Amino acid sequence: MTDWHYFVVTVNSNFQLRSGQWFFFKAALAGLAMIWGMGSAKPGEAAETLLLRVGPLSQQVHLNDLEHFSETGEIPASLKLYRPLLTPQLAEALQSRLSLDPAISTVVLEEVLRSSSGQQIIQTLENISPSLTPADLRVALNQAALDPDGLSILSLLRAMPQDTVKINFSALATLASQFNLTRFENASLGRVLEHELLVDAAAEPQPPLRLDPTQAGPAAVEIWELNLRDRDRQRNIPVDLYWSRDTRGPLVVLSHGFGADRRFFAYLAQHLASYGLTVASVEHPGSNVAALVSSPLPSAGQKTNRILPATEFLDRPKDISFVLDRLASLNDSSFSLRGRLNTQDVAFIGHSLGGYTGLALAGATLDTRDLQQFCENILPSGLSPADWLQCAALDLPVQTVDLSDQRITQLIVMNPLTGHLFGESGFSQIKVPTLVLASSHDGVTPIASQQLLPFEQLAGPKHLVTVIGGTHLSVGDPQNLNPDLSRFPFMPELPGEATARLREFLQGVSLSFILQQTADADQYAAFLTPAYAQTYSTPDLPLRMSQELPASVQRWLKLASQRPHHSQGALAYMPSLVHLEAIDIQHRFRALQQQIVAYLRTSPPSLTVVYLPSSLFRSPLHAFIPR
């Protein structure tokens, strides 16, 4: 991560955004804003100096000096005493900015503060700025949400209602280090998976030359917009139906993530329909932008979650079952659609919260009994959007519920939100063929806890596609994503041109996976191989496919899953991170050894001096070892 910029989104008259999941991220960033202490104060009340304290030492410095460090990385003379704490990670944290839409900022902040981890967030801020009371912090945070120029740590410090702000510099620097550990963990895991899942493509069976499942099929596609009314739940469900006169195979159902809409996978729906598959792209009204922005603010004392209502964990799967019921009726009664809607064999494709939806429909029982302890003890510094959003399910009136639908016979989940929503063994209940797509740089639903652990537990036939360097929205239709997401602070997204090859691959692999339910299964099976996935790799996004995780990653996942989420500081991360780094370094040594052997075999006999790059011996852990 290098450049962090302002994140700005625009709302049209209907509160619908071009962005696929802007609200999801803004909710998460509001939490990060509080984690980092971003805010502003009343006009006229501004601090210009800081009283920095590290242990028994304290020193008064000017804010301009800290600002100079954040912009240039140079350490002014007044800050020389704090050189060990002035890391590049801290400079990035000081420099990063965030823009929140005033229409929803109050709701976002209130929801985070009322969440089960809100008190820990306030306590963290108190540790950083002990001169402020919790009431002061809450006021500052709410004022900060309305700042038109965006939020930063420095803008908070300048706006504090004191001439001189007391700062526990050790607490601030430690928090920066803890936050970056998750990113380092993801990066190391991505490198390990890239090496361990690599195959010799030349030794693998080659797909038939006459077929190319990434190219558009021959069928002319029609798109119908339906608005289905569920009277029992008083819920209108929009559906885009992609179909052709050459219908075959199972019905395909698409489910978007939190804050997106039914056009998130428009490119994929069009492609599948061009091969004769009928595709129903469903929009979930309780978790799209319009529903969230137009809802009234919670009344005093109200405890239900307003950003993601708990009922969405029930309503989303019920939306799909209802749509299947209505499409079954249309299959019998509609003149144009009769016989074209195979609702008894349904291939489900879901992204993010849509991934949760599919897993619940495919047999994983929603079970929140383990969620209570997790949400009560979650570390603010380790908070990911998925961690926070899943805690909304604690407001459900039941702890366990079966939402499965036997009509789901295949499952594709991309960057799924899972966490603790299905208990310890929920994924083992899924027997249908499942393809999981995991992205190593997903800052919203982190790869280890949200993607690899569920994959490991699946009981039925399964495939894993790993996108090394992929982010949360890499699979989305760029025509329906706000381009500013590519500059998203803390969780940057890739520009559309960087993910074009990945989307092309997804068209082919999704089609081939779905057609395994048809008579064409054998000829398309060759496109579900590791070698085929690697042919679509790019330098920025290497692709890997496998049916099981490497043994080293399985051992690491077991170790990482035992990490107590309530432990203090970076120590909770260290055992699993050290283990992962050891695997990564071993791979780099092996690659270097192969290069040396190849060089010696082709060079004339002579004295050879080999210079080992210092980066080989330097891991992200060095960022946290005092010099």
C-alpha positions, 0 to 999 in steps of 0.5 A: 500500500503506497498512496492513500487518497481522499475517498469520495462518492456521490449520491444521485436523487434516488440515493443509488450509487454507481459504486458496488459496495461503498456503504459497506466500506464507509461503515467500516472506515467509520470504525477505523476513523474511531480506532485511529481517533479521527475527528474535529472540534468546535470552530475556534477551539484548536490545538497547535502543540502536543505534549507527547509522552513515552513512559516517564518522558514527555516533550512538547512539540509543534503539530507542524513538525508531526505533519512534516514527518507524515508528509515527507518521512523526515524526522524533525529535530524536535522529534528525534527522541521518538525515532524508534516509534516514527515508522513508515506505518505511522506516517501512513496512518497520520497522512490518510484521509477519509470522506464520509457522506453527511447523509449517513455519517451520524447513523454510521458513527452511532451504530459503531459506538452502540455496537458490542465493541464500541466501548473498547474503541472508546477505551483505546482512544482514551489510552491515546489521548488520556486528557479527553473524557469519553463524552469528549471523544463521542462529541468529537467523533460525531463532529468529525463525521461532518468534516467536509475536508475529510478526516485524519489524525492530524485534523483531529489533533488540530481540532482538539478543544485544548491548547495543548493535547496530551498524547500517549505516543507509545499507544498510538504507535503500537496501535499502528503496528497492530493494525498492519499485522493483519495486512502483513499476514495476508501478504505472507499467506498470499506468497505461500499460496502462490508458491505451494499451489503452483503446478507444472502446466506443461505436465497437465492435461490441456483443454480441448482447443475447439472450446473457449468458455471465456468467449461469449456463447451463441445465444441472443440474450434478453433481459427482463426486469421483475419486481416481485412482492413478498406479501408475507414479509412486506418486501419488494424484491427486484430481479433482473432475468437474463434468458434466451430461446436456447435454454438449457441446464440449471437455473443460475441465481446471483446474490450481491454483497452488502451495499451493492445491487443486482448489477454487481455481476452483470458481466457474468450474468450476460455471459452465462445466459449467452450459453443458454443458462437462465440467470436471475440476479436478485437484489436484497432490499434490506441491505442495499443503499436506498434502504439504509439511507432512507431509514429513520434514525434509531430512537433513544434506547433502541438497540437494534443495528441500523447499518445492517439489520439483524433480520437481513441474515434471515431475510436474504436466504428467504429472498432467494427461496421466495424468488425460486417459488415465484419463478417456478410459478412463471415456469408453469404459467408464463407463455414466454418463460414456460419450461425455461426456469429450472428451479429444481436445479439451481446454481447459486453465485454469491459475493461477500454477504451474498456468499453468506446467503449461499452458504446458508441456503446450501445447508450451513445452519446459522448459529450465533452461540459462539458469536457473543464472546467474539463480539464482546472481546474483539480487538479494535486494532484487528477490526475488519468490516466482516468482524464488525458486520457479523456482530449485527446477528446478535440482535436476532431473536433466535441463536440457531436457524436452518435456512437451507433450500434443497433446490440449491445443487451447486454453489459458487461463493466469492470473498464470502462473509462467514466469520462466526455465523455458522458455529464451529462445524456449520460448513461441514453440513454443506454437501453440494459441489462448491467453488470458493474464490479467495483473495489474498489482499481482501481487507473486508473479508480477510482471506484466512478467517472468512475464506480459507477456514470455511473452505477447509471444512466443506464436506462435499466436492470443492474447488478453491480459486486463489487470487494472489493480490486480489481485493474484495471487489476485484470480481465485480463489474467495473461498470457498476463500481465507483472508480474512487474505490481504487484509491480506498484508504486502508482497503485499496481496490484495483482499477478495472483494467488490472482485473480484466483478465480475472473477470475473463477467467471467472466467465470461463470457470463459472460456466464450466463449473455450472455445466458439470450438472449437464451432459457437457460435463466431461468436455468442460471439466478440463477448465477446472484445473490448476493449469488452466487457472494459471494461464490467466495469471498476470504479474499483478494477479497470479491465479491458483486453483486447487481442491485442497489446501497445502499441508503447510497452510492447513497447519498454519490455519490450525495455529491461527484459529487458536489465536485469542482475539482478546489478547493484548497487543501484537503478541497474539499474532506472533506465533502464527505470523512467525510460522507463516513467515518461516514458510515464506522464507523457506520458499524464497530460499528454495527459489534462490537456490534454484537460481544459483544452481542454474547459474553455476551449470551455465557459467564457465569454471571460475570463482563465483561470488553470490550476493544474497539480497538483504530483502530475503532475510527481512520480513514484515516482523522487522517492522515491530522489532526495535532498532 
